Amino acid sequence: MLTLPDAAHLERICRGLAMLDAIRCEEWEDRYFSFNSAWSDTERMASMRNGSGDEWFLVFVGTQESGIHVFVKAFFHELPRANPSEVYRDCPEVLKGQLHEAAFSMDDVTFGGFFVPGRGWTLRGDVDAMADSQGFLSGDPETYRAYAADCFEVDLPLEAIERVLRGAPLDGELLHALGAERTVNELGEDRLEIGYP
């Protein structure tokens, strides 16, 4: 069964995944993980696309002070589709706009749900479909290390990966440990989009 961190921790992890990919891969189109800190005036959006038809989207609404709601939609092309009406039954009003977001292809759902402050997660569909992604979304540095070895053919140090997933500010030492080919300043546009320190 999939378990996810609370909203604030999950958002930090998703920013870290996007930053790690930006450090390793200059071209946005070639990255698995992305994060748009200005998806709208009130929303931030994280995504994963593996280039083979599998994807997830997470939308974060609100602040730590007011409480963060999270909308999750995942699709795995080789697995059965779930009924979106069932998956998003009782979706809170603040997240209902996501059900009509064209970018999310809401007819294609394997798994989804939402996080409500004070109530926690409601997850429906083929939750086990996210088993391979659970390590990413829980912030396990070993999972990203294995992915980087497979996709980028590099062996990244766990401590450096963990620092980025934790949201540690980027500096030359950290970028060197991750084998970055760009400087902190050269990563400025990506950092701004992601909202990373």
Z-matrix of the N, CA and C atoms (Angstrom, degrees):
N
C 1 1.463
C 2 1.529 1 109.74
N 3 1.324 2 115.67 1 134.22
C 4 1.450 3 120.01 2 -179.39
C 5 1.516 4 111.22 3 -75.37
N 6 1.299 5 116.23 4 134.73
C 7 1.450 6 121.11 5 169.79
C 8 1.521 7 107.53 6 -123.70
N 9 1.304 8 116.53 7 143.24
C 10 1.455 9 121.81 8 -179.63
C 11 1.519 10 109.51 9 -122.46
N 12 1.332 11 116.67 10 151.70
C 13 1.467 12 119.67 11 175.91
C 14 1.529 13 110.30 12 -66.24
N 15 1.328 14 116.32 13 171.06
C 16 1.457 15 118.95 14 174.28
C 17 1.521 16 109.56 15 -66.56
N 18 1.332 17 116.05 16 167.98
C 19 1.455 18 121.58 17 -169.18
C 20 1.532 19 113.28 18 -57.37
N 21 1.320 20 118.14 19 -47.19
C 22 1.458 21 120.91 20 -176.29
C 23 1.524 22 111.61 21 -63.91
N 24 1.342 23 116.56 22 -43.31
C 25 1.464 24 119.85 23 179.22
C 26 1.531 25 110.53 24 -67.11
N 27 1.315 26 117.12 25 -40.63
C 28 1.463 27 120.36 26 -179.96
C 29 1.522 28 110.73 27 -63.85
N 30 1.316 29 117.45 28 -40.04
C 31 1.464 30 120.09 29 178.69
C 32 1.521 31 110.71 30 -63.49
N 33 1.324 32 117.35 31 -42.77
C 34 1.468 33 120.67 32 178.29
C 35 1.528 34 110.93 33 -61.66
N 36 1.337 35 116.67 34 -42.32
C 37 1.464 36 121.15 35 179.06
C 38 1.530 37 110.37 36 -62.61
N 39 1.335 38 116.44 37 -43.91
C 40 1.472 39 120.10 38 -179.24
C 41 1.522 40 111.46 39 -64.62
N 42 1.324 41 117.82 40 -37.83
C 43 1.471 42 120.43 41 174.57
C 44 1.531 43 109.82 42 -62.51
N 45 1.327 44 116.13 43 -41.85
C 46 1.455 45 120.27 44 179.95
C 47 1.518 46 112.76 45 -64.02
N 48 1.336 47 117.21 46 -42.26
C 49 1.474 48 120.66 47 177.34
C 50 1.521 49 110.54 48 -59.77
N 51 1.334 50 116.31 49 -44.20
C 52 1.466 51 120.34 50 179.80
C 53 1.524 52 110.84 51 -64.92
N 54 1.334 53 116.70 52 -38.71
C 55 1.463 54 119.54 53 -179.79
C 56 1.525 55 111.41 54 -68.69
N 57 1.327 56 116.51 55 -40.46
C 58 1.465 57 119.81 56 177.32
C 59 1.527 58 110.71 57 -59.89
N 60 1.332 59 116.99 58 -43.50
C 61 1.463 60 119.76 59 178.57
C 62 1.524 61 111.18 60 -66.00
N 63 1.334 62 117.65 61 -38.39
C 64 1.463 63 120.76 62 178.84
C 65 1.523 64 110.92 63 -64.44
N 66 1.325 65 116.54 64 -36.84
C 67 1.472 66 120.79 65 178.23
C 68 1.521 67 110.55 66 -65.19
N 69 1.330 68 116.37 67 -40.34
C 70 1.464 69 120.92 68 -175.75
C 71 1.531 70 113.25 69 -84.76
N 72 1.325 71 117.93 70 -23.17
C 73 1.463 72 121.21 71 -169.61
C 74 1.528 73 109.54 72 -139.30
N 75 1.326 74 116.78 73 109.63
C 76 1.463 75 120.54 74 -174.45
C 77 1.526 76 112.38 75 -67.85
N 78 1.331 77 117.78 76 -36.36
C 79 1.465 78 121.14 77 -176.44
C 80 1.527 79 110.89 78 -84.04
N 81 1.326 80 116.69 79 120.93
C 82 1.464 81 121.95 80 -177.86
C 83 1.526 82 111.66 81 -56.73
N 84 1.337 83 117.07 82 -39.96
C 85 1.468 84 121.69 83 -175.97
C 86 1.520 85 112.48 84 -62.88
N 87 1.328 86 117.65 85 -21.48
C 88 1.462 87 121.60 86 -176.91
C 89 1.525 88 113.19 87 -94.68
N 90 1.318 89 117.58 88 1.66
C 91 1.458 90 121.30 89 -177.64
C 92 1.529 91 111.00 90 -91.17
N 93 1.322 92 115.67 91 148.01
C 94 1.466 93 121.07 92 171.24
C 95 1.528 94 110.15 93 -78.03
N 96 1.335 95 116.50 94 -45.63
C 97 1.456 96 122.24 95 -169.71
C 98 1.527 97 111.41 96 -106.69
N 99 1.317 98 116.15 97 136.44
C 100 1.461 99 120.08 98 175.27
C 101 1.529 100 108.96 99 -141.66
N 102 1.321 101 115.20 100 162.67
C 103 1.461 102 121.03 101 178.35
C 104 1.514 103 107.98 102 -148.63
N 105 1.332 104 116.34 103 126.96
C 106 1.463 105 122.00 104 178.17
C 107 1.525 106 107.66 105 -112.74
N 108 1.329 107 115.83 106 106.59
C 109 1.462 108 120.26 107 -175.67
C 110 1.528 109 112.04 108 -76.79
N 111 1.337 110 117.13 109 -4.84
C 112 1.466 111 121.21 110 178.06
C 113 1.529 112 109.28 111 -131.49
N 114 1.335 113 116.44 112 48.72
C 115 1.466 114 121.54 113 178.00
C 116 1.530 115 109.32 114 -56.48
N 117 1.325 116 116.29 115 -38.73
C 118 1.466 117 122.45 116 169.28
C 119 1.524 118 106.25 117 -151.57
N 120 1.319 119 116.41 118 -174.29
C 121 1.465 120 119.14 119 179.60
C 122 1.523 121 112.24 120 -63.18
N 123 1.340 122 116.91 121 -23.97
C 124 1.468 123 120.28 122 -174.27
C 125 1.522 124 113.43 123 -123.66
N 126 1.344 125 117.40 124 2.54
C 127 1.471 126 120.52 125 -171.59
C 128 1.522 127 111.81 126 -129.77
N 129 1.334 128 114.44 127 147.91
C 130 1.466 129 122.70 128 170.25
C 131 1.519 130 107.24 129 -121.31
N 132 1.339 131 116.91 130 145.00
C 133 1.463 132 119.58 131 -175.31
C 134 1.527 133 111.03 132 -131.35
N 135 1.338 134 115.74 133 128.37
C 136 1.458 135 122.86 134 174.18
C 137 1.516 136 108.55 135 -107.95
N 138 1.328 137 116.25 136 147.16
C 139 1.461 138 118.23 137 178.24
C 140 1.517 139 110.88 138 -146.30
N 141 1.319 140 114.12 139 158.47
C 142 1.457 141 123.33 140 171.02
C 143 1.519 142 107.02 141 -134.25
N 144 1.325 143 115.70 142 130.04
C 145 1.460 144 122.01 143 173.19
C 146 1.525 145 106.37 144 -135.33
N 147 1.336 146 116.65 145 123.10
C 148 1.464 147 118.36 146 -175.04
C 149 1.520 148 113.70 147 -95.50
N 150 1.345 149 117.48 148 3.04
C 151 1.455 150 120.31 149 178.40
C 152 1.507 151 114.12 150 80.83
N 153 1.328 152 116.98 151 -3.60
C 154 1.472 153 121.45 152 -179.88
C 155 1.524 154 111.73 153 -116.19
N 156 1.330 155 116.63 154 11.94
C 157 1.457 156 120.50 155 177.81
C 158 1.509 157 115.40 156 101.85
N 159 1.332 158 117.44 157 -1.92
C 160 1.461 159 120.69 158 177.78
C 161 1.527 160 108.63 159 -98.98
N 162 1.329 161 115.95 160 141.24
C 163 1.462 162 118.85 161 -176.49
C 164 1.523 163 110.36 162 -159.08
N 165 1.329 164 114.48 163 158.83
C 166 1.450 165 119.74 164 167.21
C 167 1.516 166 108.56 165 -142.48
N 168 1.333 167 114.28 166 154.10
C 169 1.461 168 122.28 167 176.59
C 170 1.519 169 107.89 168 -132.88
N 171 1.325 170 116.26 169 137.52
C 172 1.456 171 122.06 170 175.24
C 173 1.518 172 107.66 171 -130.42
N 174 1.318 173 117.00 172 127.29
C 175 1.459 174 121.55 173 177.76
C 176 1.523 175 108.37 174 -113.65
N 177 1.331 176 115.50 175 128.54
C 178 1.460 177 122.98 176 -179.27
C 179 1.532 178 108.56 177 -107.54
N 180 1.321 179 116.40 178 126.88
C 181 1.463 180 121.62 179 -177.65
C 182 1.522 181 108.52 180 -127.29
N 183 1.336 182 116.27 181 128.01
C 184 1.457 183 120.60 182 178.92
C 185 1.513 184 111.90 183 105.37
N 186 1.314 185 116.28 184 -176.25
C 187 1.459 186 123.12 185 -178.68
C 188 1.523 187 109.74 186 -126.03
N 189 1.327 188 115.59 187 167.80
C 190 1.462 189 118.89 188 177.08
C 191 1.523 190 110.94 189 -60.45
N 192 1.338 191 115.59 190 -34.57
C 193 1.459 192 119.06 191 -179.08
C 194 1.530 193 111.29 192 -69.53
N 195 1.347 194 116.57 193 -43.33
C 196 1.471 195 120.07 194 -176.84
C 197 1.521 196 112.38 195 -89.54
N 198 1.333 197 116.16 196 -15.07
C 199 1.461 198 121.47 197 -175.36
C 200 1.522 199 110.36 198 101.81
N 201 1.330 200 116.22 199 133.05
C 202 1.464 201 121.81 200 -177.79
C 203 1.524 202 109.77 201 -103.35
N 204 1.329 203 116.01 202 123.69
C 205 1.463 204 122.51 203 170.41
C 206 1.533 205 107.47 204 -93.66
N 207 1.323 206 116.38 205 148.53
C 208 1.463 207 120.97 206 179.69
C 209 1.528 208 109.69 207 -131.89
N 210 1.321 209 115.48 208 134.89
C 211 1.462 210 123.16 209 174.11
C 212 1.519 211 107.63 210 -110.04
N 213 1.341 212 118.20 211 133.95
C 214 1.461 213 122.45 212 -178.86
C 215 1.526 214 109.81 213 -127.02
N 216 1.327 215 115.73 214 131.81
C 217 1.468 216 121.38 215 173.52
C 218 1.520 217 107.89 216 -136.13
N 219 1.340 218 117.01 217 127.40
C 220 1.465 219 121.08 218 -179.95
C 221 1.522 220 109.58 219 -131.58
N 222 1.315 221 115.41 220 145.14
C 223 1.464 222 120.94 221 177.56
C 224 1.527 223 108.86 222 -138.97
N 225 1.340 224 114.99 223 129.88
C 226 1.461 225 122.30 224 177.14
C 227 1.519 226 106.80 225 -124.07
N 228 1.327 227 116.36 226 112.67
C 229 1.464 228 121.14 227 -164.47
C 230 1.528 229 114.38 228 -64.70
N 231 1.325 230 118.24 229 -20.86
C 232 1.466 231 120.14 230 -179.07
C 233 1.528 232 112.94 231 -93.14
N 234 1.336 233 117.18 232 1.90
C 235 1.459 234 121.24 233 -176.69
C 236 1.527 235 110.36 234 -113.87
N 237 1.336 236 117.09 235 158.74
C 238 1.475 237 120.38 236 -178.05
C 239 1.523 238 111.99 237 -61.39
N 240 1.328 239 115.02 238 146.41
C 241 1.458 240 120.61 239 175.27
C 242 1.521 241 110.52 240 -78.93
N 243 1.320 242 114.86 241 145.66
C 244 1.462 243 121.31 242 173.91
C 245 1.528 244 108.22 243 -97.46
N 246 1.316 245 116.35 244 163.95
C 247 1.459 246 122.27 245 177.01
C 248 1.528 247 108.44 246 -83.31
N 249 1.341 248 117.69 247 113.06
C 250 1.470 249 118.79 248 -177.70
C 251 1.524 250 113.55 249 -57.32
N 252 1.331 251 117.38 250 -35.32
C 253 1.469 252 120.19 251 -179.76
C 254 1.522 253 110.94 252 -62.36
N 255 1.333 254 116.22 253 -34.35
C 256 1.461 255 120.50 254 178.29
C 257 1.526 256 111.27 255 -77.86
N 258 1.334 257 115.38 256 -43.77
C 259 1.467 258 119.71 257 -178.10
C 260 1.525 259 111.03 258 -59.31
N 261 1.343 260 116.56 259 -41.99
C 262 1.466 261 120.43 260 -174.48
C 263 1.525 262 112.93 261 -103.50
N 264 1.325 263 116.35 262 22.28
C 265 1.455 264 121.00 263 172.97
C 266 1.534 265 108.81 264 -58.14
N 267 1.309 266 116.28 265 135.26
C 268 1.479 267 121.97 266 179.72
C 269 1.527 268 112.97 267 68.49
N 270 1.329 269 116.52 268 21.26
C 271 1.474 270 119.45 269 177.09
C 272 1.531 271 108.86 270 -59.49
N 273 1.329 272 118.21 271 131.17
C 274 1.465 273 119.63 272 -178.72
C 275 1.531 274 111.84 273 -64.38
N 276 1.304 275 115.55 274 149.93
C 277 1.468 276 122.71 275 -174.89
C 278 1.527 277 111.76 276 -54.35
N 279 1.332 278 116.63 277 -39.59
C 280 1.467 279 120.88 278 -176.03
C 281 1.527 280 111.89 279 -64.34
N 282 1.341 281 118.15 280 -18.79
C 283 1.464 282 121.83 281 -178.71
C 284 1.530 283 113.53 282 -107.67
N 285 1.311 284 118.31 283 -5.08
C 286 1.468 285 120.22 284 -172.49
C 287 1.527 286 113.63 285 -63.38
N 288 1.318 287 117.32 286 -26.04
C 289 1.463 288 119.71 287 177.80
C 290 1.521 289 112.60 288 -60.26
N 291 1.332 290 117.36 289 -27.67
C 292 1.467 291 121.06 290 -179.53
C 293 1.523 292 111.86 291 -66.70
N 294 1.330 293 116.89 292 -24.47
C 295 1.467 294 120.75 293 -178.93
C 296 1.522 295 112.01 294 -66.43
N 297 1.330 296 116.65 295 -15.24
C 298 1.463 297 121.34 296 -178.97
C 299 1.525 298 111.95 297 -115.55
N 300 1.328 299 116.53 298 14.14
C 301 1.460 300 121.27 299 -179.86
C 302 1.529 301 109.70 300 -77.06
N 303 1.338 302 116.18 301 114.03
C 304 1.471 303 121.05 302 -176.15
C 305 1.528 304 112.54 303 -59.90
N 306 1.323 305 116.77 304 -34.48
C 307 1.470 306 120.18 305 -177.53
C 308 1.517 307 112.61 306 -63.38
N 309 1.349 308 117.49 307 -20.00
C 310 1.454 309 120.53 308 -175.21
C 311 1.527 310 113.50 309 -92.51
N 312 1.338 311 118.94 310 -6.25
C 313 1.479 312 121.70 311 -179.76
C 314 1.533 313 110.19 312 45.37
N 315 1.313 314 116.04 313 66.39
C 316 1.456 315 120.76 314 -169.70
C 317 1.530 316 114.90 315 -68.29
N 318 1.316 317 118.00 316 -9.37
C 319 1.470 318 119.29 317 173.67
C 320 1.524 319 111.56 318 -74.57
N 321 1.325 320 116.73 319 -19.50
C 322 1.464 321 122.28 320 -177.44
C 323 1.521 322 109.54 321 -105.96
N 324 1.318 323 116.50 322 88.92
C 325 1.464 324 121.97 323 -177.83
C 326 1.523 325 109.12 324 -126.88
N 327 1.313 326 115.97 325 126.87
C 328 1.457 327 121.16 326 171.16
C 329 1.524 328 109.65 327 -98.53
N 330 1.329 329 114.67 328 -35.68
C 331 1.457 330 121.61 329 -173.31
C 332 1.513 331 108.25 330 -157.52
N 333 1.312 332 117.74 331 146.76
C 334 1.461 333 119.97 332 177.04
C 335 1.506 334 111.43 333 -169.95
N 336 1.294 335 114.31 334 -176.37
C 337 1.447 336 119.46 335 179.16
C 338 1.507 337 111.95 336 158.84
N 339 1.315 338 115.39 337 -159.36
C 340 1.456 339 119.77 338 -174.80
C 341 1.523 340 110.24 339 -158.23
N 342 1.318 341 114.09 340 157.40
C 343 1.467 342 122.74 341 176.47
C 344 1.518 343 108.01 342 -115.30
N 345 1.315 344 116.61 343 130.58
C 346 1.464 345 122.74 344 178.07
C 347 1.527 346 108.40 345 -120.19
N 348 1.329 347 118.17 346 124.07
C 349 1.469 348 119.69 347 178.87
C 350 1.521 349 111.29 348 -53.39
N 351 1.315 350 115.23 349 133.52
C 352 1.459 351 120.73 350 179.43
C 353 1.517 352 114.21 351 85.92
N 354 1.352 353 116.72 352 -16.06
C 355 1.459 354 120.48 353 179.61
C 356 1.522 355 112.28 354 -116.61
N 357 1.325 356 117.03 355 -25.55
C 358 1.459 357 120.59 356 179.54
C 359 1.518 358 112.77 357 88.13
N 360 1.337 359 115.20 358 -153.57
C 361 1.457 360 122.37 359 -171.62
C 362 1.525 361 112.58 360 -91.84
N 363 1.322 362 115.27 361 141.42
C 364 1.458 363 123.95 362 165.16
C 365 1.525 364 105.39 363 -120.09
N 366 1.331 365 117.71 364 114.12
C 367 1.462 366 122.90 365 -175.51
C 368 1.522 367 108.59 366 -125.64
N 369 1.334 368 116.17 367 129.15
C 370 1.457 369 120.14 368 -178.02
C 371 1.518 370 110.51 369 -137.57
N 372 1.345 371 114.75 370 165.14
C 373 1.452 372 120.58 371 -176.97
C 374 1.516 373 108.34 372 98.59
N 375 1.319 374 116.05 373 -159.34
C 376 1.461 375 121.40 374 179.95
C 377 1.522 376 108.65 375 -81.06
N 378 1.323 377 115.36 376 80.44
C 379 1.459 378 120.32 377 -176.34
C 380 1.523 379 111.05 378 -61.17
N 381 1.321 380 117.34 379 -33.04
C 382 1.463 381 120.05 380 179.51
C 383 1.523 382 112.16 381 -64.03
N 384 1.342 383 116.70 382 -19.08
C 385 1.459 384 120.19 383 177.96
C 386 1.515 385 111.15 384 -61.61
N 387 1.321 386 116.82 385 -22.53
C 388 1.459 387 120.10 386 -178.89
C 389 1.523 388 112.83 387 -91.38
N 390 1.321 389 117.73 388 7.40
C 391 1.464 390 120.17 389 -175.31
C 392 1.523 391 112.03 390 -56.36
N 393 1.338 392 117.32 391 -42.77
C 394 1.462 393 120.17 392 -179.47
C 395 1.517 394 111.78 393 -68.72
N 396 1.329 395 116.83 394 -24.13
C 397 1.460 396 121.21 395 -178.70
C 398 1.521 397 112.42 396 -91.79
N 399 1.322 398 116.77 397 -10.72
C 400 1.455 399 120.01 398 -175.52
C 401 1.526 400 111.23 399 -59.53
N 402 1.310 401 116.85 400 -38.15
C 403 1.456 402 119.92 401 179.07
C 404 1.513 403 112.26 402 -61.74
N 405 1.350 404 116.13 403 -41.63
C 406 1.458 405 119.53 404 176.84
C 407 1.520 406 110.84 405 -61.11
N 408 1.324 407 116.48 406 -51.98
C 409 1.456 408 121.24 407 -172.65
C 410 1.522 409 113.24 408 -73.23
N 411 1.320 410 117.10 409 -17.44
C 412 1.463 411 119.41 410 175.88
C 413 1.528 412 111.73 411 -90.59
N 414 1.349 413 116.02 412 -4.80
C 415 1.457 414 120.05 413 177.86
C 416 1.513 415 114.34 414 82.30
N 417 1.335 416 117.84 415 25.74
C 418 1.463 417 121.72 416 179.53
C 419 1.530 418 109.42 417 -76.99
N 420 1.333 419 118.69 418 113.80
C 421 1.464 420 120.15 419 -177.76
C 422 1.527 421 113.19 420 -63.66
N 423 1.329 422 117.70 421 -27.82
C 424 1.466 423 120.63 422 178.47
C 425 1.530 424 111.15 423 -61.80
N 426 1.325 425 116.72 424 -36.91
C 427 1.461 426 120.46 425 -179.35
C 428 1.519 427 110.36 426 -65.41
N 429 1.335 428 117.02 427 -44.31
C 430 1.469 429 118.76 428 178.31
C 431 1.525 430 110.82 429 -67.50
N 432 1.315 431 116.73 430 -37.31
C 433 1.465 432 119.88 431 179.43
C 434 1.522 433 111.00 432 -60.08
N 435 1.340 434 117.21 433 -43.90
C 436 1.466 435 121.33 434 178.99
C 437 1.526 436 110.83 435 -65.00
N 438 1.327 437 116.39 436 -40.98
C 439 1.469 438 121.25 437 177.97
C 440 1.527 439 110.51 438 -62.58
N 441 1.349 440 117.31 439 -44.86
C 442 1.468 441 120.90 440 -179.32
C 443 1.526 442 111.28 441 -64.39
N 444 1.330 443 116.64 442 -37.49
C 445 1.462 444 120.36 443 177.93
C 446 1.521 445 110.57 444 -63.31
N 447 1.320 446 116.50 445 -38.71
C 448 1.460 447 121.55 446 -178.74
C 449 1.525 448 111.70 447 -75.38
N 450 1.325 449 117.09 448 -45.11
C 451 1.473 450 121.13 449 -173.89
C 452 1.525 451 113.83 450 -86.07
N 453 1.321 452 116.34 451 -39.24
C 454 1.466 453 120.46 452 -174.65
C 455 1.522 454 113.15 453 -108.47
N 456 1.335 455 116.33 454 -6.09
C 457 1.469 456 122.42 455 -179.58
C 458 1.528 457 111.59 456 55.62
N 459 1.339 458 114.67 457 47.03
C 460 1.463 459 121.39 458 176.60
C 461 1.525 460 108.78 459 -131.64
N 462 1.317 461 115.62 460 154.46
C 463 1.462 462 121.25 461 175.82
C 464 1.522 463 107.04 462 -110.94
N 465 1.311 464 116.33 463 98.31
C 466 1.459 465 121.00 464 -175.61
C 467 1.528 466 110.72 465 -88.85
N 468 1.322 467 117.39 466 143.30
C 469 1.472 468 120.21 467 179.59
C 470 1.523 469 111.52 468 -69.95
N 471 1.315 470 115.95 469 134.16
C 472 1.465 471 120.77 470 -177.81
C 473 1.521 472 112.45 471 -58.22
N 474 1.333 473 116.78 472 -39.63
C 475 1.460 474 119.71 473 -177.19
C 476 1.524 475 111.20 474 -61.59
N 477 1.331 476 116.86 475 -40.68
C 478 1.464 477 120.38 476 179.77
C 479 1.532 478 111.05 477 -67.50
N 480 1.325 479 116.60 478 -42.02
C 481 1.474 480 120.26 479 177.36
C 482 1.525 481 109.84 480 -60.74
N 483 1.328 482 115.55 481 -46.27
C 484 1.467 483 120.64 482 -178.14
C 485 1.519 484 111.00 483 -61.09
N 486 1.326 485 117.58 484 -37.22
C 487 1.467 486 120.87 485 -179.96
C 488 1.525 487 110.94 486 -63.59
N 489 1.324 488 116.62 487 -41.67
C 490 1.469 489 119.49 488 179.79
C 491 1.528 490 110.46 489 -69.60
N 492 1.333 491 117.42 490 -42.00
C 493 1.460 492 119.73 491 178.33
C 494 1.532 493 111.62 492 -63.96
N 495 1.316 494 116.25 493 -24.66
C 496 1.462 495 121.87 494 178.11
C 497 1.528 496 111.25 495 -84.01
N 498 1.354 497 116.49 496 -12.42
C 499 1.460 498 120.73 497 178.96
C 500 1.508 499 114.09 498 88.79
N 501 1.350 500 117.75 499 22.25
C 502 1.466 501 120.43 500 177.93
C 503 1.532 502 109.49 501 -64.90
N 504 1.335 503 117.97 502 139.39
C 505 1.467 504 119.83 503 179.80
C 506 1.528 505 111.82 504 -58.84
N 507 1.325 506 115.39 505 142.89
C 508 1.463 507 119.91 506 178.80
C 509 1.521 508 109.96 507 -74.01
N 510 1.317 509 115.97 508 140.03
C 511 1.461 510 122.07 509 171.21
C 512 1.520 511 107.77 510 -145.34
N 513 1.308 512 116.13 511 174.12
C 514 1.456 513 120.69 512 -175.95
C 515 1.516 514 113.20 513 -59.12
N 516 1.327 515 117.02 514 -38.85
C 517 1.462 516 121.35 515 -178.79
C 518 1.529 517 111.07 516 -63.70
N 519 1.337 518 115.82 517 -44.74
C 520 1.459 519 120.19 518 -179.60
C 521 1.524 520 110.83 519 -66.38
N 522 1.320 521 116.93 520 -42.96
C 523 1.464 522 120.06 521 179.11
C 524 1.532 523 110.97 522 -63.95
N 525 1.330 524 116.86 523 -38.63
C 526 1.466 525 120.47 524 177.99
C 527 1.532 526 110.37 525 -61.93
N 528 1.335 527 116.13 526 -42.87
C 529 1.463 528 120.28 527 179.74
C 530 1.521 529 111.42 528 -61.56
N 531 1.338 530 116.55 529 -30.36
C 532 1.461 531 121.22 530 -179.14
C 533 1.527 532 112.66 531 -92.04
N 534 1.333 533 116.39 532 5.32
C 535 1.456 534 120.53 533 177.41
C 536 1.514 535 113.57 534 66.92
N 537 1.338 536 116.73 535 31.58
C 538 1.463 537 121.01 536 -177.48
C 539 1.521 538 110.74 537 -67.63
N 540 1.327 539 115.45 538 143.75
C 541 1.463 540 121.13 539 175.42
C 542 1.520 541 111.46 540 -101.07
N 543 1.349 542 116.13 541 -3.30
C 544 1.463 543 120.52 542 177.63
C 545 1.521 544 109.56 543 -119.38
N 546 1.327 545 115.92 544 153.65
C 547 1.460 546 121.82 545 179.82
C 548 1.526 547 110.02 546 -85.18
N 549 1.332 548 115.54 547 172.80
C 550 1.459 549 120.35 548 176.56
C 551 1.522 550 110.41 549 -56.25
N 552 1.349 551 116.74 550 -44.64
C 553 1.465 552 119.99 551 179.92
C 554 1.524 553 111.67 552 -65.18
N 555 1.313 554 117.36 553 -38.78
C 556 1.466 555 120.90 554 -179.74
C 557 1.522 556 111.91 555 -68.97
N 558 1.312 557 116.28 556 -21.45
C 559 1.469 558 121.25 557 176.10
C 560 1.527 559 112.36 558 -89.84
N 561 1.330 560 115.91 559 5.17
C 562 1.464 561 120.83 560 -173.46
C 563 1.512 562 114.16 561 -56.92
N 564 1.335 563 118.35 562 -42.93
C 565 1.465 564 120.77 563 -178.42
C 566 1.526 565 110.88 564 -64.86
N 567 1.339 566 115.80 565 -42.41
C 568 1.463 567 119.67 566 177.50
C 569 1.523 568 110.96 567 -65.19
N 570 1.313 569 116.29 568 -42.58
C 571 1.466 570 119.96 569 -179.93
C 572 1.523 571 110.75 570 -61.08
N 573 1.335 572 116.93 571 -39.31
C 574 1.455 573 121.34 572 -179.96
C 575 1.517 574 110.78 573 -66.08
N 576 1.329 575 117.14 574 -44.69
C 577 1.471 576 120.51 575 179.44
C 578 1.528 577 111.05 576 -62.36
N 579 1.327 578 115.40 577 -43.15
C 580 1.464 579 121.25 578 -177.85
C 581 1.529 580 111.26 579 -74.90
N 582 1.332 581 116.78 580 -27.20
C 583 1.452 582 119.95 581 -173.81
C 584 1.515 583 111.53 582 76.04
N 585 1.335 584 115.33 583 34.83
C 586 1.462 585 121.01 584 -176.49
C 587 1.537 586 109.17 585 -93.76
N 588 1.343 587 118.15 586 144.34
C 589 1.484 588 120.31 587 -179.54
C 590 1.521 589 113.11 588 -56.71
